């Protein structure tokens, strides 16, 4: 598969839109050997600043001598920008090879009567597989949308979960109050795990505290 063919395939998945939930990504990752279960992850969510926070953290870890993977969304110019190791993006050839490898797993899901993954779910699966094979010391993983039902939230035990802040965003999917939105974003906090947040305000705090922790 050539890079342009890989892009065409990825873009064809856009027709499925954005559908929050973990069933499709879980099924796809299972068919790929569950790579997400074998990666040390720093999970970064929030309303604003999550992308820049993730990038800064990746730079800090790299400067400290760690081989650091970074998965972000969206990209500015090319899909390859979403997958970097120590600041170096995945090559177009490696990107295309991963798409070609994962495509049959998607076909098998559809053949079994399951829903096909969305574009972002496919890219998330690519990220886990790529960074595991590249043997990164840790992966800085940016949430796509929300938190609890975002496809990145299949990580069972991140090293730390970070929520930059909570504001009114994607209200059609996350809720109409700050408490509801905070509850969704706090879904990346896992039992027994560490959490860091700059979120302020009584409504936000009450929403976050009502989420599982």
BELRAZI-V624143 format. One record per residue. N is the residue number from 1. RES is the residue in one small letter. SS is DSSP state (helix for helix, strand for strand, loop for the rest). PHI is phi in whole degrees, -180 to 180 (* if undefined). PSI is psi as a letter, one per 30 degrees, with the letter a starting at -180 (none if undefined). Layout:
n=N res=RES ss=SS phi=PHI psi=PSI
n=N res=RES ss=SS phi=PHI psi=PSI
//
This chain:
n=1 res=x ss=loop phi=* psi=k
n=2 res=x ss=loop phi=-84 psi=l
n=3 res=x ss=helix phi=-59 psi=e
n=4 res=x ss=helix phi=-65 psi=e
n=5 res=x ss=helix phi=-68 psi=e
n=6 res=x ss=helix phi=-63 psi=e
n=7 res=x ss=helix phi=-63 psi=e
n=8 res=x ss=helix phi=-61 psi=e
n=9 res=x ss=helix phi=-67 psi=e
n=10 res=x ss=helix phi=-58 psi=e
n=11 res=x ss=helix phi=-68 psi=f
n=12 res=x ss=helix phi=-67 psi=f
n=13 res=x ss=helix phi=-76 psi=f
n=14 res=x ss=helix phi=-63 psi=f
n=15 res=x ss=helix phi=-65 psi=f
n=16 res=x ss=helix phi=-84 psi=f
n=17 res=x ss=loop phi=69 psi=a
n=18 res=x ss=loop phi=-107 psi=j
n=19 res=x ss=loop phi=-131 psi=j
n=20 res=x ss=loop phi=-67 psi=k
n=21 res=x ss=loop phi=145 psi=l
n=22 res=x ss=loop phi=-109 psi=f
n=23 res=x ss=helix phi=-66 psi=e
n=24 res=x ss=helix phi=-68 psi=e
n=25 res=x ss=helix phi=-66 psi=e
n=26 res=x ss=helix phi=-64 psi=e
n=27 res=x ss=helix phi=-65 psi=e
n=28 res=x ss=helix phi=-64 psi=e
n=29 res=x ss=helix phi=-65 psi=e
n=30 res=x ss=helix phi=-61 psi=e
n=31 res=x ss=helix phi=-70 psi=f
n=32 res=x ss=loop phi=-102 psi=g
n=33 res=x ss=loop phi=91 psi=g
n=34 res=x ss=loop phi=53 psi=h
n=35 res=x ss=helix phi=-62 psi=f
n=36 res=x ss=helix phi=-67 psi=f
n=37 res=x ss=helix phi=-81 psi=f
n=38 res=x ss=helix phi=-123 psi=g
n=39 res=x ss=loop phi=-123 psi=k
n=40 res=x ss=loop phi=-78 psi=k
n=41 res=x ss=strand phi=-124 psi=k
n=42 res=x ss=strand phi=-107 psi=j
n=43 res=x ss=strand phi=-101 psi=k
n=44 res=x ss=strand phi=-122 psi=j
n=45 res=x ss=strand phi=-129 psi=a
n=46 res=x ss=loop phi=135 psi=l
n=47 res=x ss=loop phi=-82 psi=e
n=48 res=x ss=loop phi=-127 psi=k
n=49 res=x ss=loop phi=84 psi=g
n=50 res=x ss=helix phi=-69 psi=e
n=51 res=x ss=helix phi=-67 psi=e
n=52 res=x ss=helix phi=-68 psi=e
n=53 res=x ss=helix phi=-64 psi=e
n=54 res=x ss=helix phi=-61 psi=e
n=55 res=x ss=helix phi=-64 psi=e
n=56 res=x ss=helix phi=-64 psi=e
n=57 res=x ss=helix phi=-62 psi=e
n=58 res=x ss=helix phi=-60 psi=e
n=59 res=x ss=helix phi=-65 psi=e
n=60 res=x ss=helix phi=-65 psi=e
n=61 res=x ss=helix phi=-64 psi=e
n=62 res=x ss=helix phi=-62 psi=e
n=63 res=x ss=helix phi=-63 psi=f
n=64 res=x ss=loop phi=-82 psi=f
n=65 res=x ss=loop phi=100 psi=g
n=66 res=x ss=loop phi=-90 psi=k
n=67 res=x ss=loop phi=-77 psi=j
n=68 res=x ss=strand phi=-115 psi=k
n=69 res=x ss=strand phi=-91 psi=k
n=70 res=x ss=strand phi=-139 psi=k
n=71 res=x ss=strand phi=-117 psi=j
n=72 res=x ss=loop phi=-131 psi=l
n=73 res=x ss=loop phi=-158 psi=k
n=74 res=x ss=loop phi=-80 psi=a
n=75 res=x ss=loop phi=-106 psi=l
n=76 res=x ss=loop phi=-91 psi=e
n=77 res=x ss=loop phi=-122 psi=e
n=78 res=x ss=loop phi=-148 psi=k
n=79 res=x ss=helix phi=-57 psi=e
n=80 res=x ss=helix phi=-62 psi=f
n=81 res=x ss=helix phi=-65 psi=f
n=82 res=x ss=helix phi=-76 psi=f
n=83 res=x ss=strand phi=-122 psi=j
n=84 res=x ss=strand phi=-128 psi=l
n=85 res=x ss=strand phi=-127 psi=j
n=86 res=x ss=loop phi=49 psi=h
n=87 res=x ss=loop phi=84 psi=f
n=88 res=x ss=strand phi=-103 psi=k
n=89 res=x ss=strand phi=-74 psi=l
n=90 res=x ss=loop phi=-58 psi=k
n=91 res=x ss=loop phi=-76 psi=l
n=92 res=x ss=helix phi=-56 psi=e
n=93 res=x ss=helix phi=-66 psi=e
n=94 res=x ss=helix phi=-68 psi=e
n=95 res=x ss=helix phi=-60 psi=e
n=96 res=x ss=helix phi=-64 psi=e
n=97 res=x ss=helix phi=-64 psi=e
n=98 res=x ss=helix phi=-67 psi=e
n=99 res=x ss=helix phi=-61 psi=e
n=100 res=x ss=helix phi=-62 psi=e
n=101 res=x ss=helix phi=-74 psi=e
n=102 res=x ss=helix phi=-84 psi=f
n=103 res=x ss=helix phi=-53 psi=e
n=104 res=x ss=helix phi=-62 psi=e
n=105 res=x ss=helix phi=-66 psi=e
n=106 res=x ss=helix phi=-66 psi=e
n=107 res=x ss=helix phi=-60 psi=e
n=108 res=x ss=helix phi=-67 psi=e
n=109 res=x ss=helix phi=-61 psi=e
n=110 res=x ss=helix phi=-64 psi=e
n=111 res=x ss=helix phi=-64 psi=f
n=112 res=x ss=loop phi=-86 psi=g
n=113 res=x ss=loop phi=88 psi=g
n=114 res=x ss=loop phi=-90 psi=l
n=115 res=x ss=loop phi=-72 psi=k
n=116 res=x ss=loop phi=-71 psi=k
n=117 res=x ss=loop phi=-69 psi=l
n=118 res=x ss=loop phi=-77 psi=l
n=119 res=x ss=helix phi=-55 psi=e
n=120 res=x ss=helix phi=-67 psi=e
n=121 res=x ss=helix phi=-64 psi=e
n=122 res=x ss=helix phi=-62 psi=e
n=123 res=x ss=helix phi=-66 psi=e
n=124 res=x ss=helix phi=-64 psi=e
n=125 res=x ss=helix phi=-62 psi=e
n=126 res=x ss=helix phi=-57 psi=e
n=127 res=x ss=helix phi=-61 psi=e
n=128 res=x ss=helix phi=-60 psi=e
n=129 res=x ss=helix phi=-66 psi=e
n=130 res=x ss=helix phi=-64 psi=e
n=131 res=x ss=helix phi=-71 psi=e
n=132 res=x ss=helix phi=-65 psi=e
n=133 res=x ss=helix phi=-67 psi=f
n=134 res=x ss=loop phi=-83 psi=f
n=135 res=x ss=loop phi=55 psi=h
n=136 res=x ss=loop phi=-70 psi=l
n=137 res=x ss=loop phi=-74 psi=e
n=138 res=x ss=strand phi=-160 psi=l
n=139 res=x ss=strand phi=-121 psi=k
n=140 res=x ss=strand phi=-90 psi=j
n=141 res=x ss=strand phi=-117 psi=j
n=142 res=x ss=strand phi=-89 psi=k
n=143 res=x ss=loop phi=-64 psi=k
n=144 res=x ss=loop phi=-80 psi=e
n=145 res=x ss=loop phi=-150 psi=k
n=146 res=x ss=loop phi=78 psi=c
n=147 res=x ss=loop phi=178 psi=d
n=148 res=x ss=loop phi=-62 psi=e
n=149 res=x ss=loop phi=-108 psi=g
n=150 res=x ss=loop phi=-74 psi=k
n=151 res=x ss=helix phi=-63 psi=f
n=152 res=x ss=helix phi=-70 psi=f
n=153 res=x ss=helix phi=-83 psi=g
n=154 res=x ss=helix phi=-79 psi=f
n=155 res=x ss=loop phi=-64 psi=k
n=156 res=x ss=loop phi=-77 psi=e
n=157 res=x ss=loop phi=-150 psi=i
n=158 res=x ss=loop phi=-64 psi=l
n=159 res=x ss=loop phi=-60 psi=e
n=160 res=x ss=strand phi=-155 psi=k
n=161 res=x ss=strand phi=-109 psi=k
n=162 res=x ss=strand phi=-118 psi=k
n=163 res=x ss=strand phi=-121 psi=j
n=164 res=x ss=loop phi=-63 psi=e
n=165 res=x ss=loop phi=-169 psi=l
n=166 res=x ss=loop phi=-132 psi=k
n=167 res=x ss=loop phi=-143 psi=a
n=168 res=x ss=loop phi=-79 psi=j
n=169 res=x ss=loop phi=-148 psi=k
n=170 res=x ss=loop phi=47 psi=h
n=171 res=x ss=helix phi=-64 psi=f
n=172 res=x ss=helix phi=-69 psi=f
n=173 res=x ss=helix phi=-117 psi=f
n=174 res=x ss=helix phi=-104 psi=f
n=175 res=x ss=loop phi=131 psi=l
n=176 res=x ss=loop phi=-106 psi=g
n=177 res=x ss=loop phi=-126 psi=l
n=178 res=x ss=helix phi=-62 psi=e
n=179 res=x ss=helix phi=-63 psi=e
n=180 res=x ss=helix phi=-67 psi=e
n=181 res=x ss=helix phi=-65 psi=e
n=182 res=x ss=helix phi=-62 psi=e
n=183 res=x ss=helix phi=-60 psi=e
n=184 res=x ss=helix phi=-64 psi=e
n=185 res=x ss=helix phi=-69 psi=e
n=186 res=x ss=helix phi=-71 psi=f
n=187 res=x ss=helix phi=-64 psi=f
n=188 res=x ss=helix phi=-82 psi=f
n=189 res=x ss=loop phi=-80 psi=k
n=190 res=x ss=loop phi=-110 psi=l
n=191 res=x ss=loop phi=-54 psi=k
n=192 res=x ss=loop phi=79 psi=f
n=193 res=x ss=loop phi=-93 psi=l
n=194 res=x ss=strand phi=-90 psi=k
n=195 res=x ss=strand phi=-137 psi=k
n=196 res=x ss=strand phi=-131 psi=k
n=197 res=x ss=strand phi=-149 psi=l
n=198 res=x ss=loop phi=-108 psi=g
n=199 res=x ss=loop phi=-63 psi=k
n=200 res=x ss=loop phi=-129 psi=l
n=201 res=x ss=loop phi=108 psi=k
n=202 res=x ss=helix phi=-60 psi=e
n=203 res=x ss=helix phi=-64 psi=e
n=204 res=x ss=helix phi=-68 psi=e
n=205 res=x ss=helix phi=-62 psi=e
n=206 res=x ss=helix phi=-68 psi=e
n=207 res=x ss=helix phi=-68 psi=e
n=208 res=x ss=helix phi=-68 psi=e
n=209 res=x ss=helix phi=-70 psi=f
n=210 res=x ss=loop phi=-86 psi=f
n=211 res=x ss=loop phi=-82 psi=l
n=212 res=x ss=loop phi=-60 psi=k
n=213 res=x ss=loop phi=-151 psi=none
//
